Amino acid sequence: MAESPVLNDHVRTLSAKIGPLDILFRPMSRNDLDAICQLEKDIFKSPWSRRSFEIELSRPEYSHSYVLEHRHAVAAYTVLWFMADECHIANLAVAANYRNRGIGSWFLKKIIEIAKDNRSTIIHLEVRTTNDAAIRLYEKFEFEAVGIRRDYYSTGEDALLMSLPI
Ligand SMILES: CC(C)(COP(=O)(O)OP(=O)(O)OC[C@H]1O[C@@H](n2cnc3c(N)ncnc32)[C@H](O)[C@@H]1OP(=O)(O)O)[C@@H](O)C(=O)NCCC(=O)NCCS
């Protein structure tokens, strides 16, 4: 099996301030999964299963997952896939009580840095066509809509495919 390109080897815990919040950015671990699975159920209509996250954590050759922690609670998390020179944001969420405080923006900026460090030349993602908050966040970082995937979600909703060359 191929070695992990660079990411979890050198992206370690990092302290930062987002507004007044002291946060930790770090790789996701199995110890986070109780909290993350609860957030998934609270946030998404089609939540990922615990098994899905376990599979992601067992595939460091292409899957890298991170959390933002505040006072020992998971405030946000992401799952990134790296394939050839592409980074795919497979999952990204901010806990409801942490939204609209710049956490999503800080996280996305960090994701872009990680993708560049990993020699990606483009970032892709899918987002529900009705998810205005997320679409605005991505547009703020100059992601562009490049297509629609019909019936992409198990709920029958369409996905907007967005990309950012980096
Ligand atoms: C989308 C999401 C990650 C944004 O996180 P956040 O921490 O609230 O984001 P920020 O506070 O950094 O806001 C970033 C930008 O998002 C947009 N935004 C955030 N909330 C918004 C809302 N309710 N309505 C419209 N735009 C919104 C704004 O453009 C904002 O920029 P601005 O503050 O400069 O105007 C968060 O709402 C979330 O986790 N939603 C549920 C999960 C989800 O949809 N994930 C994305 C799946 S693809």
The ligand as an ORCA input file, in Angstrom:
! r2SCAN-3c Opt
* xyz 0 1
  C     -21.771     26.042      6.116
  C     -21.074     26.139      7.465
  C     -19.886     25.180      7.468
  C     -20.593     27.562      7.711
  O     -19.860     27.581      8.930
  P     -19.750     28.908      9.821
  O     -18.773     28.643     10.892
  O     -21.083     29.379     10.234
  O     -19.137     29.926      8.747
  P     -18.565     31.391      8.974
  O     -19.057     31.960     10.285
  O     -17.100     31.341      8.767
  O     -19.265     32.169      7.783
  C     -18.663     32.083      6.515
  C     -19.560     32.608      5.419
  O     -20.610     31.667      5.201
  C     -21.782     32.380      4.799
  N     -22.815     32.046      5.750
  C     -22.688     31.440      6.963
  N     -23.893     31.252      7.504
  C     -24.800     31.722      6.622
  C     -26.212     31.765      6.595
  N     -26.946     31.283      7.613
  N     -26.811     32.285      5.500
  C     -26.082     32.759      4.465
  N     -24.735     32.760      4.433
  C     -24.109     32.238      5.503
  C     -21.435     33.840      4.788
  O     -21.021     34.177      3.493
  C     -20.254     33.914      5.726
  O     -19.364     34.917      5.399
  P     -19.490     36.365      6.072
  O     -19.593     36.140      7.548
  O     -18.224     37.025      5.655
  O     -20.712     36.934      5.487
  C     -22.078     25.769      8.612
  O     -23.248     26.549      8.443
  C     -22.461     24.323      8.677
  O     -21.729     23.487      9.236
  N     -23.624     23.964      8.120
  C     -24.144     22.596      8.213
  C     -23.266     21.591      7.530
  C     -23.021     21.941      6.104
  O     -23.882     22.453      5.418
  N     -21.812     21.620      5.642
  C     -21.410     21.859      4.285
  C     -21.744     20.665      3.483
  S     -21.124     20.826      1.837
*
